[in-house]
Amino acid sequence: MNILKILKKTVIDSQLYVSLMGTLFAVFFMKEQNTFRFPTFALIFITYFSGYLYTKYQYTRHFLKILVLNATAGIVCAFLIIHNHNEIRLLKWFIIVVLGLLYNSFFLDVYIRKIPLLKVFYVGLVWALVNCWLTLPEFSMPIFLISFFFITALVLPFDIRDMNSDTVKTFPMLIGVEKTKYIAYGLVFISNIIGIFYLDFHYALAFFMASIVTYILIYFSDNKRDDAYFSFGVETCSALPFLFLVIMEYF
């Protein structure tokens, strides 16, 4: 039990885990498009990590330290882009960072997280832009739609978890837990249909297998479950397409 608590504190609560899961989701599409490069991997991970730290600690006494860390991360990201890519990639990255700030920043009177029902779609939007725009020479609508629908579906179980504590109206609060799950099922199904028609066979198969696990975790989502179920279990779903791809390729 102590080991689990240590893992939760050092890996999950530190935002390292969600950042890695988001990065591996992007790697899946980079591999499919044959655009994977380690500097891009580092860029995405650092961007996710600094963004989630900013969101988590902006109302705490650690915020100034986080700002310094984020400024340093921004410089590192800019260096990675300039050294390995071009000015267009830098502009794309900057726009995505700004979209992240609009999601949840204390200095704004109204930010996205305060707007009822919009949060789930906005998170899906930002993650999708990373996959279909930041990492590719041109915007890819199929990858955008696959990512958008899948990630939006994964955010809904977290709304189920938080439905008794959220101060903003969410889908579980308005239509109930079961109907929210049906929305999530539908979003995952749509992303799979697009994946079948667009992705190469092995990638579509890996995504399909990841979706099966995702369906199961959505089905058993409940606001009485331990936080680890969501922060570890549901969060892992975004990395499953890449993990299943690795299993098929090497085992």
N, C-alpha and C positions, 0 to 999 in steps of 0.2 A: 504493500500500500504506500509506503514512504517513497518507493521508487516511482510509482505512478504520480504522486504529488510533485516530486522533483521534476519529472518529465513535463508535467503540465505547466509548471511554473517557468521552466527554462526554455521549453520549446514552443508550447502552445500560447501561453500568456505573453511571451516575449514578442509575439507576432512573427517569429521566424517561420513557423509552420505554415500559416496561411500565405505568407509571401512565397515560400517554396512551392506550395501547391499551385498558386496562380502562375508562377514561372514555368512549371512543368506543363501546365495546360497550354501555354504559349509555345513551348518546345514541341509539343505534339504537332501543332500546325506548321511550325518552322521546318520540322522534319518532312512533313507531307509535301511542303512547297520547295524543299531542298534549299532552304535559306538559313539553316542553323549555323550560327557562329558563337563562340564562347563570349566575346565582348557583348553581344546582344543579350545572351543569357544573363550576364552580370548586370547589364543595364536594367533589364526588367526586374530582376530580383531586388536590386537596390531601390528602384523606384517604388515597388510595392512595399518593401520593408519600411522605408522612410515615411511613406504615406500612411500606413497603418499605425506607426508610432505617433505621428502627428495627431491622428484622429483619437487615439487612446489617451494621450497624455496632455492634450491642450488645456484641460481644466485642472491640471495638477501643479504641484510645486516644482515638478521636474520639467516644465514646459520650456524654460529658457535653454536647458541642456539639450532638449529635443530639437529646438530651433537651430542651435549650433550644429548638431549632428546632421540635421536636414540640409543645412547650408553646405556642409562638407560633402554630403551625398550628392547634392546638386552639382557641385564642382566636379566631382568624380564622374558623374553621368555625362556632363557636358564634355569632359575630356575624352571619355570612351566614344562618344558620338563623333566628335570632331576628328579624333585620331583614326577611327575605323570606318566612318561613314561619310555623311555630307551635311550641308546646311539644312536640306529639306528634312532629313531625319531629326535634326535638332529642333526644328519648328514643330514637327509632329509631336515629339516628346514634350515640348513646352506646353502645347495645347492640352495634352492629356493630363499633365500636372495641374494646369489651371482648372480643368474639369474636376479633378480630385479635390482641389481646394474648395470649389463651389459646393461639393457634397456635404461638407461639415466643417465650417470655420466659424469660430466664435465672434470674429470681427464683422460678420455679415448679419444684418437684421433678419433676413430670411435666407436659409440655405436649404439645399435639396432634401436633407434628412428630415426637415420640419414639415415638408409638404406631404399630406396624406397620400398613400399608395404609390408615390413616385419612386421611393427609395429602391425597390426591387429592380425596377426597370433601369434606373440610373447606374446601379452597380453593374448590371449586365451590359449596359452601353459602354462603360469605361473599359471593362475587361475585354469586350469584343473589339474595341478600337485598338487595343494593344496587339491583339492577334491578327487582325485583318488589315491594319494600316501602318502601325509603327514598324512592324518587322518585315513588311513587304514593299517592293518598289511601287506598287499601285494598290489602291483600295480593292479588296476582294469581298464582294457582297455575299457569296455563299458562306465564307468563313465568318463574316460578321453575323449572319443570321444563325449559324450553328452555335457560335459562342454566346450570342445574346440570349437565345431561348434557353440554352442549357444553364448558363450562370444565373439567369433570372429565376429559373426553377429551383436552383440550389439556395437562393436567398430566402425563399418562402418558408422552409423549415425553421430558419432562424427567427422569422416573424412569429411562427407557432411557439417557439421556445419563449419569446419575449412578450407574448400577448397580454400577460398580466402586469407587465411593468412598463410597456411602451406608453409614452405620452402622446404619440401621434397615431392616428387611425391607420390600421394595417388590414390586410385582407382577412386574416383569422378573426380579428375583432369585428369586422363588418359582415362576413358571410359564414364564419365558422371554420373549424379546423378541417373537416372532411371536404368541404367544397374548395378550400385552399389547396388541399392535396390534389384534387382533381385538376386544378389549374396547373399545378406543378407537373403532374403526369402528362398533360397535354403539351406543355412546353418542351419536355424532354422528348416526347414522341415526334413533334414537329422538327426538332433539331436532328433527330435520327433520320427522318425521311429526307431532309436536305443532304445529310451526310452520305446516305446511300447513293444518291444521284451525283454527288460532287466529288467525294473523297475516293482515293484509290481503295481497292478492295480491302487490303489488310488494315488500312486506317479506319475504314468504315466498320469493319468487324470489331476492331479494338474499341471504337466508340460505342458500338452496340452493346458489347459486353460490359463496358463501364456503365451504360445506361441501365442495365438490368440491376446492378448493385445499387445504383442511384434510386431506382424505383422502390427497392426493398427498404432502403434507409428513409425515403420519404414516407412510405407506408407506416413505418413504426415511429415516426416523429410524433412527439407528444410534449406538451409544456411541463409535464411532471418528470421528464427524463433528465438525467444528469447532464450538466453542461458539456462534459467530455464527449457525449454522444454526438453533439453537433460540432463542437470545436475540433474534434479529431475525426469522427466518423463521416459526417456530412461534408466537412471541409476536404476530406481526402478524395471525394468524388471528382473534383476538378483535375486531379492528377491521374486518375484511373485510366483515361484513354492512353496516356503515354506509358503507364506501367504495364497495361495489357499489351501494348505494341512491343515493348521490350521483351515480355514473356514469349510472345509469338516469334520474335526474331531470333532470340538467343536460346530458348529452351524448347 
